[in-house]
Amino acid sequence: MALPSHGSNPHYLYESLNLSQPEQFIDFSANLNPFGPPPALQEKWTEAYELITTYPDPNASSLTSKLATQCHVEENQLLVGNGGAELITLIGRFLAGGRVCIVQPAFSEYEAACRSAGCDLIDHTLKDGEWQLDPEHLIEKMDHLDAIFLCTPNNPTGVVYERDSMMALLRESEKRNCFLILDEAFVDFLSDDATYAQAIPTFSKLIILRSLTKMYAIPGLRLGYMIAHSGIISSIKALQPHWSVNALALIAGELCIDQEDHMTKTCELIEKERRKLHQFFKENNYIHSTSSVNFYLLKDLNLDDQTPLLRFLMTNGIVPRHTENFPGLEGRWLRFAIRTKDENRTLMEVLGKWRR
Ligand SMILES: Cc1ncc(COP(=O)(O)O)c(C=O)c1O
């Protein structure tokens, strides 16, 4: 059985590795807020129940208006979707048959969406271990491209690309008529405001993707949005099924984006835990990516293929994300979410056991 193409749903990974699933395990394979959803969401749930008896607003008007205000864009520059994943699929269809470059390693759905829309794909793979953007090489390719997919903060490395490099790419994409799709699914986990949303009015080829499922730990509800010039938004909305976003997701989104304390508390925890983990990795000879967000890549330098470590961890109730299907990584790293203090401590104990 092939390894699953995404994190979460760990039983698939246990099954594909032919390992029995221990009674207790910790899922480090999905990059979600370790605190879970904001507590206020649970309080709202009984009230929200009655919403399932009517069709949701097909225009997601109320949430769109709130998000547009938060992002300082016009309402017609924003489209709410059934998770970032739906919007990626729609962007693939918007680019149908075009020539698209994916800056790798990156979220695998860009490739899946573009492939199913008949796009001609090329990879631009960043240097292993550093994963820093090399804008001049990417710019050289732009004249022959219709679009570039770029994920910052990057999944799976957690690396944030330098602002100067990003601005150079933005300017050149405008000049060379090449869409630049920036996936900011994890931008909420950065302590500094690192979004490029403010560049939307200036750059007509820029498309920004956001997800609400990571910071607010609501992947089961499916909720994301995109920001771009109004012409792009209306073309992509025309491809979206009616009532694509359900009523519970819409109400949850409105509530979640007001929970600033939850977000601040989360970023503080992540920062603190990341420092502890880095110290442990240094002392125990593990190499990690220079991530600025809530997950990181890790490897045991003594192994080229990390499968033996993956199997050991899974047997001991720790579920990482394998990297076999990330071009540029091909199983040479494992990805871990930063979870609660106790869960990270358990991870360090098991990694310590592997060393012994
Ligand atoms: C980089 C990135 N973008 C987008 C998504 C899609 O997120 P969702 O569909 O849950 O909003 C994911 C999910 O893992 C992701 O990692």
Ligand as a Chemical Component Dictionary entry (heavy atoms), coordinates in Angstrom:
data_LIG
# 
_chem_comp.id                   LIG 
_chem_comp.type                 NON-POLYMER 
_chem_comp.pdbx_formal_charge   0 
_chem_comp.three_letter_code    LIG 
# 
loop_
_chem_comp_atom.comp_id 
_chem_comp_atom.atom_id 
_chem_comp_atom.alt_atom_id 
_chem_comp_atom.type_symbol 
_chem_comp_atom.charge 
_chem_comp_atom.model_Cartn_x 
_chem_comp_atom.model_Cartn_y 
_chem_comp_atom.model_Cartn_z 
_chem_comp_atom.pdbx_ordinal 
LIG C1 C1 C 0 0.395  25.046 2.527 1  
LIG C2 C2 C 0 -1.019 24.618 2.592 2  
LIG N1 N1 N 0 -1.920 25.302 1.887 3  
LIG C3 C3 C 0 -3.222 24.976 1.912 4  
LIG C4 C4 C 0 -3.656 23.903 2.665 5  
LIG C5 C5 C 0 -5.119 23.565 2.630 6  
LIG O1 O1 O 0 -5.692 23.805 3.849 7  
LIG P1 P1 P 0 -7.240 23.707 4.080 8  
LIG O2 O2 O 0 -7.839 23.131 2.852 9  
LIG O3 O3 O 0 -7.411 22.868 5.275 10 
LIG O4 O4 O 0 -7.691 25.149 4.289 11 
LIG C6 C6 C 0 -2.752 23.154 3.403 12 
LIG C7 C7 C 0 -3.199 21.992 4.200 13 
LIG O5 O5 O 0 -2.429 21.245 4.737 14 
LIG C8 C8 C 0 -1.385 23.525 3.371 15 
LIG O6 O6 O 0 -0.468 22.849 4.063 16 
# 
loop_
_chem_comp_bond.comp_id 
_chem_comp_bond.atom_id_1 
_chem_comp_bond.atom_id_2 
_chem_comp_bond.value_order 
_chem_comp_bond.pdbx_ordinal 
LIG C1 C2 SING 1  
LIG C2 N1 SING 2  
LIG C2 C8 DOUB 3  
LIG N1 C3 DOUB 4  
LIG C3 C4 SING 5  
LIG C4 C5 SING 6  
LIG C4 C6 DOUB 7  
LIG C5 O1 SING 8  
LIG O1 P1 SING 9  
LIG P1 O2 DOUB 10 
LIG P1 O3 SING 11 
LIG P1 O4 SING 12 
LIG C6 C7 SING 13 
LIG C6 C8 SING 14 
LIG C7 O5 DOUB 15 
LIG C8 O6 SING 16 
# 
